[in-house]
């Protein structure tokens, strides 16, 4: 889930922001020490959000009489996360609370033209990759000696610059997932 930033939404600036809910996929690796120390690495992405937009803030397909443009916007944020934390467990379940940093690879376009989404003009980072603080909780329920049900929630805060905010792209990323965890060693 990525809520829309509606600061700029409203006539005559922008009719609709971009965001919402979309299915996605995640893959990860986790290590849990006997003392509860947890380390998790994961990659997650979603289907790209798509929204037709009109307004003064849309520069593509501009109508010179009204100074308004229209375009189809696309947004996808891929997170590459490194998280550490603490896990408590018993024979059948485990709860881990983790936090860390996520590298964010953003694709934000209007009619195929990239929207500049650098977090800071003088940041020195090239492309659209930057970092977001991330926190979350994992709940694991053992189904068999090797397979477990995993339910996880991640929240990342990604500050966006004014260009991205003017498309209505929100700065909050919430990932809720469920899956099966397969244990590789005994």
C-alpha positions in Angstrom: 0.0 0.0 0.0 1.3 3.4 -0.9 -1.1 6.2 0.1 -1.5 9.2 -2.3 0.1 12.5 -1.2 -2.9 14.8 -1.8 -1.1 18.1 -0.9 -1.2 19.1 -4.6 -4.4 17.2 -5.5 -7.3 19.5 -6.4 -8.3 21.7 -9.3 -6.7 23.3 -11.1 -3.3 21.7 -10.1 -3.8 17.9 -10.2 -7.0 15.9 -10.5 -5.7 12.6 -9.1 -2.5 11.5 -7.3 -0.7 8.3 -7.9 -0.6 5.4 -5.4 -2.9 2.9 -3.8 -2.8 -0.9 -3.3 -1.2 -3.4 -5.6 0.0 -7.0 -5.4 3.7 -7.6 -5.2 6.4 -10.1 -4.5 9.2 -10.4 -1.9 12.2 -12.7 -1.3 14.4 -12.7 1.6 17.0 -14.4 3.8 17.0 -14.5 7.6 19.3 -15.6 10.3 18.2 -15.9 14.0 20.8 -16.5 16.7 20.1 -18.4 19.9 20.1 -15.2 21.9 17.3 -13.6 19.8 19.5 -11.5 17.5 17.9 -11.4 14.1 19.3 -10.3 10.7 17.0 -10.1 7.6 17.8 -9.2 4.0 15.0 -8.9 1.5 13.9 -7.5 -1.8 10.3 -6.5 -2.5 8.5 -4.8 -5.3 4.9 -4.3 -6.5 3.1 -4.1 -9.7 3.4 -0.5 -11.0 0.7 1.9 -10.0 -0.9 3.6 -13.0 -3.0 6.8 -13.0 -4.3 9.1 -15.7 -3.7 12.7 -14.5 -4.8 16.2 -15.6 -3.9 19.6 -14.3 -1.5 22.5 -14.4 1.3 20.4 -12.8 1.2 17.9 -15.6 3.6 19.1 -18.3 2.9 16.5 -21.0 0.2 17.0 -23.6 -0.3 20.6 -22.4 -3.3 22.5 -23.7 -2.0 26.0 -24.4 -5.3 27.7 -23.8 -5.8 26.4 -20.3 -2.1 25.7 -19.3 -3.2 22.2 -18.2 -1.7 19.0 -19.3 -2.6 15.3 -19.2 -0.5 12.2 -18.9 -0.6 8.6 -17.7 1.7 8.3 -14.7 3.5 5.1 -13.6 5.1 4.6 -10.2 7.0 1.6 -8.8 9.3 1.6 -5.7 11.5 -1.5 -5.3 13.0 -1.9 -1.8 16.3 -3.7 -1.0 16.3 -3.9 2.8 18.8 -4.8 5.4 17.2 -5.2 8.8 18.3 -6.2 12.3 16.4 -6.7 15.5 15.2 -9.1 18.2 13.2 -12.3 18.0 11.4 -14.2 20.7 10.2 -17.7 20.1 8.9 -21.0 21.4 8.6 -24.4 19.8 5.8 -23.4 17.4 6.1 -19.7 16.7 8.4 -16.7 16.5 7.9 -13.0 16.5 10.7 -10.7 15.3 10.8 -6.9 15.5 13.3 -5.5 13.1 14.5 -2.1 11.8 17.1 -0.9 9.4 17.5 0.8 6.1 16.2 0.1 2.6 17.7 1.1 -0.7 14.9 2.4 -2.9 14.9 2.1 -6.6 12.0 4.3 -7.9 10.5 4.4 -11.4 8.2 7.5 -11.7 7.1 8.5 -15.2 4.4 10.6 -16.9 3.8 9.3 -20.4 7.1 7.6 -20.5 9.1 10.7 -19.4 10.9 10.3 -16.1 9.9 12.6 -13.3 13.0 13.8 -11.4 12.7 12.2 -7.9 16.1 12.9 -6.4 15.7 13.4 -2.6 18.1 16.4 -2.6 19.5 18.4 -5.5 23.1 18.3 -4.0 22.9 14.7 -2.8 25.5 13.3 -5.2 23.5 10.2 -5.8 23.0 9.3 -9.4 19.8 7.8 -10.8 16.7 7.3 -8.6 18.2 5.2 -5.9 18.2 6.4 -2.3 17.6 5.2 1.2 14.6 5.0 3.5 14.4 4.0 7.2 12.4 0.8 7.5 10.8 -1.1 10.4 8.6 -4.1 10.7 7.3 -7.2 12.4 7.4 -10.8 11.3 5.2 -13.6 12.7 6.3 -17.2 12.0 4.1 -20.2 12.7 5.7 -23.7 12.2 3.6 -26.0 10.0 6.2 -28.8 9.8 9.9 -29.3 10.7 10.9 -27.5 7.5 7.9 -25.3 6.5 6.4 -22.3 8.3 3.7 -19.7 7.6 5.2 -16.2 7.6 3.2 -13.0 8.0 5.2 -9.8 7.8 4.6 -6.0 7.8 7.1 -3.4 6.7 6.9 0.4 6.9 9.3 2.6 5.0 9.4 6.4 5.0 10.7 7.8 1.7 11.0 11.6 1.5 10.1 12.7 -2.0 11.2 16.0 -3.6 8.7 18.6 -4.8 8.7 17.2 -8.4 7.5 13.8 -7.2 5.1 15.2 -4.7 3.5 17.2 -7.4 2.5 13.9 -9.1 0.7 12.9 -5.9 3.3 10.1 -5.1 3.2 9.5 -1.4 6.2 9.2 0.8 4.9 6.3 3.0 5.3 2.7 1.8 3.5 -0.1 3.7 4.1 -3.7 2.7 2.0 -6.5 4.2 2.7 -10.0 3.1 2.2 -13.7 3.8 4.1 -16.6 2.5 5.7 -19.9 3.2 9.2 -20.1 4.6 11.3 -23.1 3.8 14.1 -24.0 6.1 17.3 -25.1 4.3 19.3 -26.6 7.2 18.4 -28.9 10.1 
